[in-house]
Amino acid sequence: MRLFCGFVLFTLILAIIISYEYLADAVENKTLLARNHSDLALLNVKIEKLSAQVNKLQGITSKPYPTVRNLGYSDRKRILVTGGAGFVGSHLVDRLMSEGHEVTVVDNFFTGSKRNIEHWIGHENFELIRHDIVNRLYVEVDQIYHLASPASPPHYMFNPVKTIKTNSIGTINLLGLARRVGARILVASTSEVYGDPEVHPQSEDYWGHVNPIGPRSCYDEGKRVAEALCYAYAKQEKVEVRVARIFNTYGPRMHINDGRVVSNFIQQALQNHSITIYGTGKQTRSFQYVSDLVDGLVLLMNSNYSSPINLGNPEEYSIEQLALVIKESVGGISPIVKQTGVQDDPQRRKPDIKRAKLYLGWSPKVPLSHGLKKTVGYFEKELKKEYAKELNL
Ligand SMILES: NC(=O)c1ccc[n+]([C@@H]2O[C@H](COP(=O)([O-])OP(=O)(O)OC[C@H]3O[C@@H](n4cnc5c(N)ncnc54)[C@H](O)[C@@H]3O)[C@@H](O)[C@H]2O)c1
C-alpha cells in the first residue's frame, strides 16, 4: 500500500512538472508570436514607405523628356552652351536639344538655375557641368555658344570686377578652347556696346558712345573687349567667330530679381504696386521675345557671316508707353509713378536690323502683346511660388 501511494505521488509530481513545462512553452511561444506579429507589422510599414519612395523615383525618372529629333551621326553636333542655365541660354538649349544635337551646359549658377534645364537632366544627349568660365575648361565640341555673363544691371554691378573677368578672361578661355578643338564660337555681345548712342537707330558700323568709367562700364567695356578678343583670335589664330549684338530680350525664365524694365513692370502690376519709371519715361527701348532671339542665334552660328550682327526688335517704345501696355495686359490698379533717372541710362535704343535681314534672312516675328502674355503668365506662377515659400506651404 505504501509502495502504491508512493507511485501515485510520483506520477502526480511528474504530471505537474510536465504540464508546467508545457504551459511555460505555450506562454513563451505566444509571446514570441506576438513579438513576431509586431515585427511583421513594423516591417510592413517600412516596406510600404520604401515602395512609395521607389514609385516616386520611378515617377521622376520615367517622366518623359521633351521630343528630340533623331539626327544622323554626321548631322549631330557636340555643342557647348556657356551660361546655358540662364534665361536666354536655357531657351537656346531647348532648341538645340530638340534639333537632336548633343548639348553640354557650363554654368556657375550665379544668375542661372538648374530649374531652367531640369527637364533635360538625365537625357543621353545632355550634360551639365558646374564650372566658372574664368577658369580653363577642357571639352571636345564642334560649336560653342558663349553666353556666360551676368546681363541685368543689378547683377553685373553686384561684382563689377567679376563681370570684367568673366567677359575678358572667360572669353579668352573659350576662344582658346575653340582654337584647340577647331570649334566655331558665337559670342553673345550686347547693344550696350553702343553706350548712350548719338546715332539712331544703331547699326553695326556705329562705334558707340560709352562712358569707360561709369557704373555700367564693367559690362559695356567687358563686352567691347570680348568683341575685340574675338576678332584678334579670328585674325591671328584663324578661329571662326560669330558676334551677336543682342538688344533687350524678355520672356519666361527671366530671373525674378532681374531688375530690368519688363520684369519690374510686370511684377509691380501683378502685385498692384506702383509701376516705377526712372527718369522722364521718354527714353526708348525695343523689346524682342526670346524665341526670336534664339532663331537669330542659331541662324548666325550656322551662317558664313563673321562680322557683328544686331539681333533685336526694331519696334520702339518709350518707357512710359511700355508701362501702359503692361498695365493693360496685366489689369489691376497700379498707379504709374516717376522717380529720379539713373546714371548713364541710354536715352534711345533701337536696332538697325538690315544686316540680319540680308545675311541671315532673319527678322523678329513675335508681337509685344503676344510675348507679354506669356511672360505675364510665367511671372504670375513665379510670384505664387514665392508667396507659398514665404508662408511655408
Ligand atoms: N537678356 C538680354 O536682354 C540680353 C541683352 C543683351 C545681351 N545679353 C547677353 O546674353 C547672355 C545671356 O543673358 P541672359 O539674359 O540669359 O542672362 P542670365 O543672367 O539669365 O544668364 C547668364 C548665365 O551665365 C551664367 N554665368 C555668369 N557668370 C558666369 C561664369 N563666370 N561662369 C559660368 N557661368 C556664368 C549665369 O549663372 C547665368 O546662367 C549674356 O552674355 C548677356 O550679356 C542678354
PDBQT file of the ligand as one rigid body, heavy atoms in Angstrom, charges set to zero:
ROOT
HETATM    1  N1  LIG A 401      18.663  89.206 -71.972  1.00  0.00    +0.000 N 
HETATM    2  C1  LIG A 401      19.001  90.279 -72.613  1.00  0.00    +0.000 C 
HETATM    3  O1  LIG A 401      18.187  91.188 -72.792  1.00  0.00    +0.000 OA
HETATM    4  C2  LIG A 401      20.409  90.428 -73.161  1.00  0.00    +0.000 A 
HETATM    5  C3  LIG A 401      20.711  91.606 -73.875  1.00  0.00    +0.000 A 
HETATM    6  C4  LIG A 401      21.985  91.747 -74.363  1.00  0.00    +0.000 A 
HETATM    7  C5  LIG A 401      22.928  90.757 -74.181  1.00  0.00    +0.000 A 
HETATM    8  N2  LIG A 401      22.598  89.631 -73.493  1.00  0.00    +0.000 N 
HETATM    9  C6  LIG A 401      23.661  88.628 -73.292  1.00  0.00    +0.000 C 
HETATM   10  O2  LIG A 401      23.135  87.320 -73.436  1.00  0.00    +0.000 OA
HETATM   11  C7  LIG A 401      23.748  86.442 -72.485  1.00  0.00    +0.000 C 
HETATM   12  C8  LIG A 401      22.688  85.738 -71.671  1.00  0.00    +0.000 C 
HETATM   13  O3  LIG A 401      21.930  86.693 -70.968  1.00  0.00    +0.000 OA
HETATM   14  P1  LIG A 401      20.672  86.300 -70.062  1.00  0.00    +0.000 P 
HETATM   15  O4  LIG A 401      19.696  87.390 -70.153  1.00  0.00    +0.000 OA
HETATM   16  O5  LIG A 401      20.261  84.930 -70.349  1.00  0.00    +0.000 OA
HETATM   17  O6  LIG A 401      21.329  86.394 -68.618  1.00  0.00    +0.000 OA
HETATM   18  P2  LIG A 401      21.291  85.355 -67.400  1.00  0.00    +0.000 P 
HETATM   19  O7  LIG A 401      21.888  86.070 -66.252  1.00  0.00    +0.000 OA
HETATM   20  O8  LIG A 401      19.922  84.788 -67.252  1.00  0.00    +0.000 OA
HETATM   21  O9  LIG A 401      22.262  84.211 -67.905  1.00  0.00    +0.000 OA
HETATM   22  C9  LIG A 401      23.662  84.272 -67.786  1.00  0.00    +0.000 C 
HETATM   23  C10 LIG A 401      24.149  82.901 -67.351  1.00  0.00    +0.000 C 
HETATM   24  O10 LIG A 401      25.579  82.922 -67.240  1.00  0.00    +0.000 OA
HETATM   25  C11 LIG A 401      25.964  82.303 -66.011  1.00  0.00    +0.000 C 
HETATM   26  N3  LIG A 401      27.264  82.855 -65.617  1.00  0.00    +0.000 N 
HETATM   27  C12 LIG A 401      27.561  84.125 -65.250  1.00  0.00    +0.000 A 
HETATM   28  N4  LIG A 401      28.875  84.243 -64.967  1.00  0.00    +0.000 NA
HETATM   29  C13 LIG A 401      29.417  83.017 -65.185  1.00  0.00    +0.000 A 
HETATM   30  C14 LIG A 401      30.736  82.498 -65.044  1.00  0.00    +0.000 A 
HETATM   31  N5  LIG A 401      31.757  83.268 -64.644  1.00  0.00    +0.000 N 
HETATM   32  N6  LIG A 401      30.947  81.182 -65.325  1.00  0.00    +0.000 NA
HETATM   33  C15 LIG A 401      29.908  80.376 -65.708  1.00  0.00    +0.000 A 
HETATM   34  N7  LIG A 401      28.657  80.830 -65.849  1.00  0.00    +0.000 NA
HETATM   35  C16 LIG A 401      28.406  82.127 -65.588  1.00  0.00    +0.000 A 
HETATM   36  C17 LIG A 401      24.835  82.639 -65.052  1.00  0.00    +0.000 C 
HETATM   37  O11 LIG A 401      24.773  81.784 -63.947  1.00  0.00    +0.000 OA
HETATM   38  C18 LIG A 401      23.626  82.510 -65.967  1.00  0.00    +0.000 C 
HETATM   39  O12 LIG A 401      23.154  81.191 -66.010  1.00  0.00    +0.000 OA
HETATM   40  C19 LIG A 401      24.700  87.289 -71.663  1.00  0.00    +0.000 C 
HETATM   41  O13 LIG A 401      26.012  87.158 -72.175  1.00  0.00    +0.000 OA
HETATM   42  C20 LIG A 401      24.210  88.691 -71.883  1.00  0.00    +0.000 C 
HETATM   43  O14 LIG A 401      25.246  89.637 -71.761  1.00  0.00    +0.000 OA
HETATM   44  C21 LIG A 401      21.359  89.457 -72.971  1.00  0.00    +0.000 A 
ENDROOT
TORSDOF 0
